[in-house]
């Protein structure tokens, strides 16, 4: 699979579970981190004071292989669907050299007004950044 954006994410000692591999919840943390790094850095999303926020309404992860500290992950990101107020991110977690797919999943964000929690359309720089991730 191809992705519009790649980011290297290091594992940490505490990411290992008692079986010596990365705990399942860490995969979701990697996905959430890469998505939000993109939204903040490229989309200009102000997570503390901005009028618009993204709420995760759906997520999924399928596991294919094991990863453990001190390995690093190459995390690929793309937009599979961009609607009026929602976006479906598709994420692939690979070994740092991209030789093996570790896990793949998706997150769905609905953008809402911070105060009312009613859906809003992402506009301007935010919308443009999401368009750049589209692989359709």
N, CA, C and O atoms as a GROMACS GRO file, in nm:
protein
  544
    1UNK      N    1   0.083  -0.119   0.000
    1UNK     CA    2   0.000   0.000   0.000
    1UNK      C    3   0.087   0.125   0.000
    1UNK      O    4   0.197   0.125   0.056
    2UNK      N    5   0.038   0.228  -0.062
    2UNK     CA    6   0.113   0.353  -0.064
    2UNK      C    7   0.049   0.454   0.030
    2UNK      O    8  -0.071   0.451   0.056
    3UNK      N    9   0.132   0.541   0.080
    3UNK     CA   10   0.088   0.643   0.175
    3UNK      C   11   0.141   0.778   0.130
    3UNK      O   12   0.247   0.787   0.069
    4UNK      N   13   0.066   0.882   0.161
    4UNK     CA   14   0.104   1.018   0.123
    4UNK      C   15   0.207   1.077   0.219
    4UNK      O   16   0.281   1.169   0.182
    5UNK      N   17   0.213   1.026   0.340
    5UNK     CA   18   0.302   1.081   0.443
    5UNK      C   19   0.360   0.966   0.524
    5UNK      O   20   0.290   0.870   0.555
    6UNK      N   21   0.488   0.977   0.559
    6UNK     CA   22   0.555   0.880   0.644
    6UNK      C   23   0.618   0.951   0.762
    6UNK      O   24   0.669   1.062   0.748
    7UNK      N   25   0.615   0.887   0.876
    7UNK     CA   26   0.678   0.942   0.996
    7UNK      C   27   0.743   0.827   1.073
    7UNK      O   28   0.685   0.720   1.086
    8UNK      N   29   0.864   0.850   1.124
    8UNK     CA   30   0.932   0.752   1.207
    8UNK      C   31   0.894   0.776   1.353
    8UNK      O   32   0.904   0.887   1.403
    9UNK      N   33   0.851   0.669   1.420
    9UNK     CA   34   0.810   0.678   1.560
    9UNK      C   35   0.890   0.576   1.639
    9UNK      O   36   0.886   0.457   1.608
   10UNK      N   37   0.964   0.620   1.742
   10UNK     CA   38   1.042   0.525   1.821
   10UNK      C   39   0.954   0.451   1.922
   10UNK      O   40   0.857   0.506   1.974
   11UNK      N   41   0.989   0.326   1.947
   11UNK     CA   42   0.926   0.255   2.058
   11UNK      C   43   0.999   0.296   2.186
   11UNK      O   44   1.110   0.348   2.182
   12UNK      N   45   0.934   0.271   2.299
   12UNK     CA   46   0.994   0.301   2.428
   12UNK      C   47   0.996   0.172   2.510
   12UNK      O   48   0.921   0.079   2.482
   13UNK      N   49   1.081   0.167   2.610
   13UNK     CA   50   1.092   0.049   2.694
   13UNK      C   51   0.955   0.009   2.750
   13UNK      O   52   0.922  -0.109   2.754
   14UNK      N   53   0.877   0.106   2.793
   14UNK     CA   54   0.748   0.077   2.855
   14UNK      C   55   0.644   0.026   2.755
   14UNK      O   56   0.536  -0.018   2.796
   15UNK      N   57   0.673   0.032   2.624
   15UNK     CA   58   0.579  -0.017   2.523
   15UNK      C   59   0.573  -0.169   2.518
   15UNK      O   60   0.476  -0.226   2.469
   16UNK      N   61   0.677  -0.237   2.570
   16UNK     CA   62   0.680  -0.383   2.570
   16UNK      C   63   0.585  -0.437   2.676
   16UNK      O   64   0.575  -0.382   2.786
   17UNK      N   65   0.517  -0.546   2.643
   17UNK     CA   66   0.433  -0.611   2.743
   17UNK      C   67   0.510  -0.729   2.803
   17UNK      O   68   0.628  -0.747   2.774
   18UNK      N   69   0.445  -0.807   2.887
   18UNK     CA   70   0.514  -0.917   2.956
   18UNK      C   71   0.562  -1.025   2.861
   18UNK      O   72   0.646  -1.108   2.898
   19UNK      N   73   0.512  -1.026   2.738
   19UNK     CA   74   0.555  -1.124   2.639
   19UNK      C   75   0.674  -1.075   2.556
   19UNK      O   76   0.723  -1.148   2.470
   20UNK      N   77   0.719  -0.951   2.582
   20UNK     CA   78   0.836  -0.898   2.515
   20UNK      C   79   0.810  -0.831   2.382
   20UNK      O   80   0.904  -0.798   2.311
   21UNK      N   81   0.682  -0.810   2.347
   21UNK     CA   82   0.654  -0.736   2.225
   21UNK      C   83   0.566  -0.615   2.259
   21UNK      O   84   0.518  -0.601   2.371
   22UNK      N   85   0.546  -0.531   2.162
   22UNK     CA   86   0.473  -0.407   2.182
   22UNK      C   87   0.327  -0.435   2.218
   22UNK      O   88   0.259  -0.511   2.148
   23UNK      N   89   0.280  -0.374   2.324
   23UNK     CA   90   0.143  -0.390   2.369
   23UNK      C   91   0.046  -0.334   2.265
   23UNK      O   92   0.076  -0.232   2.203
   24UNK      N   93  -0.068  -0.399   2.247
   24UNK     CA   94  -0.164  -0.359   2.143
   24UNK      C   95  -0.206  -0.213   2.150
   24UNK      O   96  -0.225  -0.150   2.045
   25UNK      N   97  -0.221  -0.158   2.268
   25UNK     CA   98  -0.267  -0.020   2.279
   25UNK      C   99  -0.166   0.078   2.219
   25UNK      O  100  -0.204   0.189   2.179
   26UNK      N  101  -0.040   0.039   2.213
   26UNK     CA  102   0.064   0.128   2.159
   26UNK      C  103   0.043   0.151   2.010
   26UNK      O  104   0.073   0.259   1.959
   27UNK      N  105  -0.007   0.052   1.939
   27UNK     CA  106  -0.035   0.069   1.796
   27UNK      C  107  -0.134   0.185   1.775
   27UNK      O  108  -0.114   0.267   1.685
   28UNK      N  109  -0.238   0.190   1.856
   28UNK     CA  110  -0.336   0.300   1.847
   28UNK      C  111  -0.271   0.434   1.882
   28UNK      O  112  -0.301   0.536   1.821
   29UNK      N  113  -0.181   0.432   1.980
   29UNK     CA  114  -0.110   0.554   2.017
   29UNK      C  115  -0.025   0.605   1.901
   29UNK      O  116  -0.021   0.725   1.875
   30UNK      N  117   0.043   0.514   1.832
   30UNK     CA  118   0.122   0.553   1.716
   30UNK      C  119   0.034   0.617   1.608
   30UNK      O  120   0.067   0.721   1.553
   31UNK      N  121  -0.080   0.553   1.580
   31UNK     CA  122  -0.171   0.607   1.478
   31UNK      C  123  -0.221   0.745   1.518
   31UNK      O  124  -0.219   0.838   1.437
   32UNK      N  125  -0.266   0.758   1.642
   32UNK     CA  126  -0.319   0.885   1.692
   32UNK      C  127  -0.212   0.994   1.690
   32UNK      O  128  -0.241   1.109   1.657
   33UNK      N  129  -0.090   0.958   1.725
   33UNK     CA  130   0.020   1.055   1.727
   33UNK      C  131   0.052   1.107   1.588
   33UNK      O  132   0.066   1.227   1.568
   34UNK      N  133   0.063   1.017   1.491
   34UNK     CA  134   0.097   1.059   1.354
   34UNK      C  135  -0.016   1.143   1.294
   34UNK      O  136   0.010   1.243   1.227
   35UNK      N  137  -0.140   1.105   1.318
   35UNK     CA  138  -0.254   1.183   1.268
   35UNK      C  139  -0.252   1.323   1.328
   35UNK      O  140  -0.265   1.422   1.256
   36UNK      N  141  -0.236   1.332   1.459
   36UNK     CA  142  -0.240   1.464   1.522
   36UNK      C  143  -0.116   1.547   1.492
   36UNK      O  144  -0.126   1.669   1.484
   37UNK      N  145   0.000   1.484   1.476
   37UNK     CA  146   0.117   1.560   1.430
   37UNK      C  147   0.088   1.626   1.296
   37UNK      O  148   0.123   1.741   1.274
   38UNK      N  149   0.023   1.552   1.206
   38UNK     CA  150  -0.012   1.606   1.074
   38UNK      C  151  -0.113   1.722   1.088
   38UNK      O  152  -0.095   1.828   1.030
   39UNK      N  153  -0.219   1.698   1.163
   39UNK     CA  154  -0.324   1.800   1.178
   39UNK      C  155  -0.269   1.930   1.238
   39UNK      O  156  -0.306   2.039   1.195
   40UNK      N  157  -0.182   1.917   1.336
   40UNK     CA  158  -0.126   2.035   1.402
   40UNK      C  159  -0.021   2.102   1.314
   40UNK      O  160  -0.026   2.222   1.290
   41UNK      N  161   0.074   2.022   1.264
   41UNK     CA  162   0.186   2.077   1.186
   41UNK      C  163   0.149   2.123   1.047
   41UNK      O  164   0.191   2.231   1.005
   42UNK      N  165   0.072   2.044   0.975
   42UNK     CA  166   0.037   2.076   0.837
   42UNK      C  167  -0.099   2.144   0.824
   42UNK      O  168  -0.119   2.228   0.737
   43UNK      N  169  -0.192   2.107   0.912
   43UNK     CA  170  -0.328   2.161   0.904
   43UNK      C  171  -0.352   2.283   0.990
   43UNK      O  172  -0.455   2.349   0.977
   44UNK      N  173  -0.256   2.314   1.078
   44UNK     CA  174  -0.272   2.431   1.165
   44UNK      C  175  -0.379   2.415   1.272
   44UNK      O  176  -0.427   2.515   1.325
   45UNK      N  177  -0.416   2.292   1.304
   45UNK     CA  178  -0.519   2.270   1.405
   45UNK      C  179  -0.468   2.314   1.542
   45UNK      O  180  -0.363   2.268   1.587
   46UNK      N  181  -0.541   2.401   1.606
   46UNK     CA  182  -0.507   2.450   1.740
   46UNK      C  183  -0.585   2.365   1.840
   46UNK      O  184  -0.702   2.391   1.866
   47UNK      N  185  -0.519   2.264   1.896
   47UNK     CA  186  -0.588   2.169   1.983
   47UNK      C  187  -0.628   2.229   2.118
   47UNK      O  188  -0.713   2.173   2.188
   48UNK      N  189  -0.568   2.342   2.156
   48UNK     CA  190  -0.598   2.401   2.287
   48UNK      C  191  -0.702   2.512   2.281
   48UNK      O  192  -0.786   2.523   2.371
   49UNK      N  193  -0.698   2.595   2.177
   49UNK     CA  194  -0.784   2.714   2.173
   49UNK      C  195  -0.870   2.725   2.048
   49UNK      O  196  -0.961   2.809   2.044
   50UNK      N  197  -0.845   2.644   1.945
   50UNK     CA  198  -0.915   2.659   1.818
   50UNK      C  199  -1.064   2.629   1.827
   50UNK      O  200  -1.107   2.556   1.916
   51UNK      N  201  -1.142   2.685   1.737
   51UNK     CA  202  -1.287   2.664   1.739
   51UNK      C  203  -1.330   2.526   1.693
   51UNK      O  204  -1.442   2.483   1.721
   52UNK      N  205  -1.242   2.456   1.620
   52UNK     CA  206  -1.274   2.324   1.565
   52UNK      C  207  -1.184   2.219   1.627
   52UNK      O  208  -1.064   2.240   1.644
   53UNK      N  209  -1.244   2.105   1.662
   53UNK     CA  210  -1.167   1.991   1.712
   53UNK      C  211  -1.213   1.866   1.637
   53UNK      O  212  -1.323   1.862   1.583
   54UNK      N  213  -1.128   1.764   1.636
   54UNK     CA  214  -1.163   1.638   1.573
   54UNK      C  215  -1.190   1.532   1.679
   54UNK      O  216  -1.106   1.508   1.766
   55UNK      N  217  -1.307   1.469   1.671
   55UNK     CA  218  -1.342   1.363   1.765
   55UNK      C  219  -1.332   1.229   1.694
   55UNK      O  220  -1.385   1.212   1.584
   56UNK      N  221  -1.265   1.133   1.755
   56UNK     CA  222  -1.255   0.999   1.698
   56UNK      C  223  -1.386   0.926   1.725
   56UNK      O  224  -1.424   0.906   1.840
   57UNK      N  225  -1.455   0.885   1.618
   57UNK     CA  226  -1.582   0.815   1.632
   57UNK      C  227  -1.572   0.668   1.593
   57UNK      O  228  -1.664   0.590   1.615
   58UNK      N  229  -1.456   0.630   1.535
   58UNK     CA  230  -1.437   0.490   1.497
   58UNK      C  231  -1.288   0.464   1.481
   58UNK      O  232  -1.214   0.549   1.430
   59UNK      N  233  -1.244   0.347   1.524
   59UNK     CA  234  -1.105   0.308   1.502
   59UNK      C  235  -1.098   0.156   1.490
   59UNK      O  236  -1.183   0.083   1.540
   60UNK      N  237  -0.992   0.114   1.422
   60UNK     CA  238  -0.972  -0.029   1.400
   60UNK      C  239  -0.823  -0.054   1.380
   60UNK      O  240  -0.751   0.030   1.327
   61UNK      N  241  -0.777  -0.171   1.424
   61UNK     CA  242  -0.638  -0.208   1.402
   61UNK      C  243  -0.630  -0.359   1.382
   61UNK      O  244  -0.685  -0.436   1.462
   62UNK      N  245  -0.561  -0.401   1.277
   62UNK     CA  246  -0.534  -0.543   1.252
   62UNK      C  247  -0.384  -0.564   1.267
   62UNK      O  248  -0.304  -0.490   1.211
   63UNK      N  249  -0.348  -0.666   1.343
   63UNK     CA  250  -0.209  -0.692   1.377
   63UNK      C  251  -0.153  -0.803   1.288
   63UNK      O  252  -0.218  -0.906   1.268
   64UNK      N  253  -0.032  -0.781   1.236
   64UNK     CA  254   0.028  -0.877   1.144
   64UNK      C  255   0.162  -0.933   1.193
   64UNK      O  256   0.197  -1.046   1.160
   65UNK      N  257   0.236  -0.855   1.270
   65UNK     CA  258   0.369  -0.897   1.316
   65UNK      C  259   0.401  -0.825   1.446
   65UNK      O  260   0.327  -0.738   1.490
   66UNK      N  261   0.510  -0.863   1.506
   66UNK     CA  262   0.549  -0.808   1.635
   66UNK      C  263   0.659  -0.702   1.618
   66UNK      O  264   0.742  -0.708   1.528
   67UNK      N  265   0.655  -0.606   1.707
   67UNK     CA  266   0.756  -0.500   1.713
   67UNK      C  267   0.790  -0.483   1.861
   67UNK      O  268   0.703  -0.501   1.946
   68UNK      N  269   0.915  -0.449   1.893
   68UNK     CA  270   0.954  -0.435   2.033
   68UNK      C  271   1.063  -0.330   2.048
   68UNK      O  272   1.137  -0.301   1.953
   69UNK      N  273   1.072  -0.273   2.167
   69UNK     CA  274   1.179  -0.181   2.200
   69UNK      C  275   1.312  -0.253   2.181
   69UNK      O  276   1.324  -0.368   2.223
   70UNK      N  277   1.410  -0.190   2.120
   70UNK     CA  278   1.427  -0.050   2.083
   70UNK      C  279   1.400  -0.021   1.935
   70UNK      O  280   1.453   0.076   1.881
   71UNK      N  281   1.320  -0.103   1.870
   71UNK     CA  282   1.290  -0.080   1.728
   71UNK      C  283   1.215   0.052   1.707
   71UNK      O  284   1.154   0.107   1.799
   72UNK      N  285   1.223   0.100   1.584
   72UNK     CA  286   1.145   0.217   1.543
   72UNK      C  287   1.046   0.173   1.437
   72UNK      O  288   1.070   0.078   1.362
   73UNK      N  289   0.935   0.244   1.432
   73UNK     CA  290   0.831   0.213   1.334
   73UNK      C  291   0.825   0.323   1.229
   73UNK      O  292   0.840   0.441   1.260
   74UNK      N  293   0.803   0.283   1.105
   74UNK     CA  294   0.772   0.378   0.998
   74UNK      C  295   0.620   0.373   0.984
   74UNK      O  296   0.563   0.269   0.950
   75UNK      N  297   0.555   0.486   1.010
   75UNK     CA  298   0.409   0.491   1.009
   75UNK      C  299   0.363   0.569   0.886
   75UNK      O  300   0.394   0.686   0.870
   76UNK      N  301   0.287   0.501   0.800
   76UNK     CA  302   0.234   0.563   0.679
   76UNK      C  303   0.092   0.613   0.703
   76UNK      O  304   0.013   0.549   0.772
   77UNK      N  305   0.062   0.729   0.646
   77UNK     CA  306  -0.068   0.792   0.666
   77UNK      C  307  -0.125   0.839   0.532
   77UNK      O  308  -0.053   0.893   0.448
   78UNK      N  309  -0.253   0.817   0.514
   78UNK     CA  310  -0.324   0.869   0.398
   78UNK      C  311  -0.470   0.889   0.437
   78UNK      O  312  -0.516   0.838   0.540
   79UNK      N  313  -0.543   0.963   0.354
   79UNK     CA  314  -0.687   0.981   0.374
   79UNK      C  315  -0.758   0.891   0.273
   79UNK      O  316  -0.738   0.904   0.153
   80UNK      N  317  -0.840   0.801   0.324
   80UNK     CA  318  -0.918   0.712   0.239
   80UNK      C  319  -1.049   0.772   0.197
   80UNK      O  320  -1.100   0.742   0.089
   81UNK      N  321  -1.104   0.860   0.282
   81UNK     CA  322  -1.230   0.927   0.249
   81UNK      C  323  -1.235   1.061   0.321
   81UNK      O  324  -1.204   1.070   0.440
   82UNK      N  325  -1.274   1.163   0.248
   82UNK     CA  326  -1.290   1.297   0.305
   82UNK      C  327  -1.430   1.344   0.276
   82UNK      O  328  -1.466   1.368   0.161
   83UNK      N  329  -1.510   1.356   0.380
   83UNK     CA  330  -1.648   1.401   0.365
   83UNK      C  331  -1.662   1.548   0.402
   83UNK      O  332  -1.564   1.622   0.410
   84UNK      N  333  -1.787   1.588   0.425
   84UNK     CA  334  -1.812   1.729   0.462
   84UNK      C  335  -1.757   1.762   0.600
   84UNK      O  336  -1.696   1.867   0.618
   85UNK      N  337  -1.780   1.674   0.697
   85UNK     CA  338  -1.731   1.701   0.832
   85UNK      C  339  -1.647   1.585   0.889
   85UNK      O  340  -1.600   1.592   1.002
   86UNK      N  341  -1.629   1.482   0.810
   86UNK     CA  342  -1.555   1.366   0.861
   86UNK      C  343  -1.440   1.328   0.767
   86UNK      O  344  -1.438   1.364   0.649
   87UNK      N  345  -1.346   1.256   0.825
   87UNK     CA  346  -1.232   1.207   0.748
   87UNK      C  347  -1.196   1.068   0.800
   87UNK      O  348  -1.198   1.043   0.921
   88UNK      N  349  -1.163   0.979   0.706
   88UNK     CA  350  -1.119   0.844   0.742
   88UNK      C  351  -0.971   0.834   0.706
   88UNK      O  352  -0.934   0.832   0.589
   89UNK      N  353  -0.888   0.828   0.810
   89UNK     CA  354  -0.744   0.811   0.792
   89UNK      C  355  -0.714   0.662   0.784
   89UNK      O  356  -0.771   0.583   0.859
   90UNK      N  357  -0.625   0.625   0.694
   90UNK     CA  358  -0.577   0.487   0.685
   90UNK      C  359  -0.429   0.490   0.722
   90UNK      O  360  -0.352   0.572   0.671
   91UNK      N  361  -0.392   0.400   0.810
   91UNK     CA  362  -0.258   0.403   0.869
   91UNK      C  363  -0.194   0.265   0.860
   91UNK      O  364  -0.258   0.163   0.888
   92UNK      N  365  -0.066   0.262   0.822
   92UNK     CA  366   0.011   0.138   0.820
   92UNK      C  367   0.134   0.153   0.906
   92UNK      O  368   0.212   0.247   0.888
   93UNK      N  369   0.153   0.063   0.999
   93UNK     CA  370   0.271   0.063   1.085
   93UNK      C  371   0.366  -0.045   1.033
   93UNK      O  372   0.332  -0.163   1.027
   94UNK      N  373   0.486  -0.002   0.995
   94UNK     CA  374   0.586  -0.092   0.935
   94UNK      C  375   0.715  -0.089   1.016
   94UNK      O  376   0.735  -0.001   1.100
   95UNK      N  377   0.801  -0.186   0.990
   95UNK     CA  378   0.937  -0.175   1.045
   95UNK      C  379   1.000  -0.048   0.988
   95UNK      O  380   0.958   0.001   0.883
   96UNK      N  381   1.100   0.004   1.056
   96UNK     CA  382   1.160   0.131   1.015
   96UNK      C  383   1.203   0.130   0.869
   96UNK      O  384   1.190   0.232   0.800
   97UNK      N  385   1.254   0.018   0.820
   97UNK     CA  386   1.298   0.012   0.680
   97UNK      C  387   1.183  -0.020   0.583
   97UNK      O  388   1.205  -0.038   0.463
   98UNK      N  389   1.062  -0.026   0.635
   98UNK     CA  390   0.938  -0.053   0.559
   98UNK      C  391   0.937  -0.192   0.496
   98UNK      O  392   0.864  -0.217   0.400
   99UNK      N  393   1.018  -0.282   0.550
   99UNK     CA  394   1.027  -0.418   0.494
   99UNK      C  395   0.911  -0.508   0.534
   99UNK      O  396   0.884  -0.608   0.467
  100UNK      N  397   0.842  -0.473   0.642
  100UNK     CA  398   0.736  -0.560   0.690
  100UNK      C  399   0.623  -0.477   0.751
  100UNK      O  400   0.648  -0.383   0.827
  101UNK      N  401   0.501  -0.512   0.718
  101UNK     CA  402   0.383  -0.448   0.776
  101UNK      C  403   0.358  -0.510   0.914
  101UNK      O  404   0.341  -0.631   0.926
  102UNK      N  405   0.356  -0.426   1.016
  102UNK     CA  406   0.334  -0.470   1.153
  102UNK      C  407   0.184  -0.468   1.186
  102UNK      O  408   0.131  -0.563   1.243
  103UNK      N  409   0.119  -0.360   1.149
  103UNK     CA  410  -0.024  -0.344   1.177
  103UNK      C  411  -0.081  -0.241   1.081
  103UNK      O  412  -0.009  -0.155   1.030
  104UNK      N  413  -0.211  -0.252   1.056
  104UNK     CA  414  -0.277  -0.151   0.973
  104UNK      C  415  -0.414  -0.124   1.033
  104UNK      O  416  -0.477  -0.212   1.091
  105UNK      N  417  -0.458  -0.001   1.017
  105UNK     CA  418  -0.586   0.034   1.074
  105UNK      C  419  -0.640   0.164   1.019
  105UNK      O  420  -0.587   0.220   0.923
  106UNK      N  421  -0.746   0.208   1.083
  106UNK     CA  422  -0.803   0.337   1.042
  106UNK      C  423  -0.862   0.410   1.163
  106UNK      O  424  -0.897   0.348   1.264
  107UNK      N  425  -0.871   0.540   1.150
  107UNK     CA  426  -0.936   0.628   1.246
  107UNK      C  427  -1.036   0.710   1.166
  107UNK      O  428  -1.006   0.750   1.054
  108UNK      N  429  -1.151   0.736   1.222
  108UNK     CA  430  -1.246   0.830   1.163
  108UNK      C  431  -1.263   0.945   1.260
  108UNK      O  432  -1.302   0.926   1.375
  109UNK      N  433  -1.233   1.064   1.212
  109UNK     CA  434  -1.257   1.186   1.288
  109UNK      C  435  -1.380   1.256   1.233
  109UNK      O  436  -1.400   1.261   1.112
  110UNK      N  437  -1.462   1.309   1.321
  110UNK     CA  438  -1.566   1.404   1.284
  110UNK      C  439  -1.522   1.537   1.343
  110UNK      O  440  -1.496   1.547   1.463
  111UNK      N  441  -1.514   1.638   1.258
  111UNK     CA  442  -1.478   1.771   1.304
  111UNK      C  443  -1.602   1.839   1.359
  111UNK      O  444  -1.708   1.839   1.296
  112UNK      N  445  -1.586   1.896   1.479
  112UNK     CA  446  -1.699   1.959   1.546
  112UNK      C  447  -1.658   2.094   1.602
  112UNK      O  448  -1.539   2.122   1.621
  113UNK      N  449  -1.757   2.177   1.628
  113UNK     CA  450  -1.738   2.303   1.697
  113UNK      C  451  -1.701   2.271   1.842
  113UNK      O  452  -1.768   2.191   1.908
  114UNK      N  453  -1.594   2.332   1.892
  114UNK     CA  454  -1.546   2.303   2.028
  114UNK      C  455  -1.655   2.324   2.132
  114UNK      O  456  -1.666   2.245   2.226
  115UNK      N  457  -1.734   2.427   2.118
  115UNK     CA  458  -1.835   2.460   2.219
  115UNK      C  459  -1.963   2.380   2.208
  115UNK      O  460  -2.012   2.327   2.308
  116UNK      N  461  -2.017   2.370   2.088
  116UNK     CA  462  -2.147   2.305   2.069
  116UNK      C  463  -2.137   2.156   2.042
  116UNK      O  464  -2.234   2.083   2.060
  117UNK      N  465  -2.021   2.111   2.000
  117UNK     CA  466  -1.997   1.972   1.960
  117UNK      C  467  -2.081   1.931   1.839
  117UNK      O  468  -2.105   1.812   1.816
  118UNK      N  469  -2.126   2.028   1.763
  118UNK     CA  470  -2.199   2.003   1.639
  118UNK      C  471  -2.099   1.992   1.524
  118UNK      O  472  -2.000   2.064   1.522
  119UNK      N  473  -2.125   1.903   1.428
  119UNK     CA  474  -2.032   1.886   1.314
  119UNK      C  475  -2.011   2.016   1.237
  119UNK      O  476  -2.105   2.093   1.215
  120UNK      N  477  -1.887   2.037   1.195
  120UNK     CA  478  -1.850   2.151   1.112
  120UNK      C  479  -1.760   2.103   0.999
  120UNK      O  480  -1.695   1.999   1.010
  121UNK      N  481  -1.758   2.178   0.892
  121UNK     CA  482  -1.674   2.144   0.779
  121UNK      C  483  -1.533   2.199   0.801
  121UNK      O  484  -1.518   2.317   0.830
  122UNK      N  485  -1.429   2.114   0.786
  122UNK     CA  486  -1.294   2.168   0.794
  122UNK      C  487  -1.267   2.256   0.672
  122UNK      O  488  -1.299   2.218   0.560
  123UNK      N  489  -1.210   2.372   0.695
  123UNK     CA  490  -1.187   2.468   0.587
  123UNK      C  491  -1.042   2.514   0.588
  123UNK      O  492  -0.964   2.480   0.677
  124UNK      N  493  -1.007   2.592   0.487
  124UNK     CA  494  -0.877   2.656   0.479
  124UNK      C  495  -0.762   2.558   0.484
  124UNK      O  496  -0.763   2.455   0.418
  125UNK      N  497  -0.662   2.594   0.564
  125UNK     CA  498  -0.538   2.515   0.573
  125UNK      C  499  -0.566   2.371   0.618
  125UNK      O  500  -0.501   2.278   0.570
  126UNK      N  501  -0.661   2.354   0.710
  126UNK     CA  502  -0.694   2.220   0.758
  126UNK      C  503  -0.746   2.133   0.644
  126UNK      O  504  -0.700   2.020   0.626
  127UNK      N  505  -0.841   2.186   0.568
  127UNK     CA  506  -0.897   2.110   0.455
  127UNK      C  507  -0.790   2.080   0.351
  127UNK      O  508  -0.783   1.969   0.298
  128UNK      N  509  -0.708   2.180   0.321
  128UNK     CA  510  -0.600   2.162   0.224
  128UNK      C  511  -0.503   2.052   0.266
  128UNK      O  512  -0.457   1.974   0.183
  129UNK      N  513  -0.472   2.046   0.396
  129UNK     CA  514  -0.379   1.942   0.444
  129UNK      C  515  -0.440   1.803   0.431
  129UNK      O  516  -0.369   1.707   0.401
  130UNK      N  517  -0.570   1.792   0.453
  130UNK     CA  518  -0.637   1.663   0.438
  130UNK      C  519  -0.643   1.622   0.291
  130UNK      O  520  -0.629   1.504   0.258
  131UNK      N  521  -0.664   1.718   0.204
  131UNK     CA  522  -0.666   1.690   0.059
  131UNK      C  523  -0.531   1.634   0.013
  131UNK      O  524  -0.526   1.547  -0.074
  132UNK      N  525  -0.422   1.684   0.072
  132UNK     CA  526  -0.289   1.638   0.032
  132UNK      C  527  -0.265   1.492   0.072
  132UNK      O  528  -0.178   1.426   0.016
  133UNK      N  529  -0.339   1.442   0.168
  133UNK     CA  530  -0.325   1.304   0.212
  133UNK      C  531  -0.411   1.206   0.134
  133UNK      O  532  -0.399   1.085   0.151
  134UNK      N  533  -0.497   1.258   0.048
  134UNK     CA  534  -0.588   1.170  -0.028
  134UNK      C  535  -0.509   1.089  -0.130
  134UNK      O  536  -0.418   1.139  -0.195
  135UNK      N  537  -0.547   0.961  -0.141
  135UNK     CA  538  -0.480   0.872  -0.234
  135UNK      C  539  -0.580   0.814  -0.335
  135UNK      O  540  -0.552   0.713  -0.399
  136UNK      N  541  -0.695   0.876  -0.349
  136UNK     CA  542  -0.800   0.826  -0.439
  136UNK      C  543  -0.764   0.849  -0.584
  136UNK      O  544  -0.841   0.813  -0.673
   0.00000   0.00000   0.00000
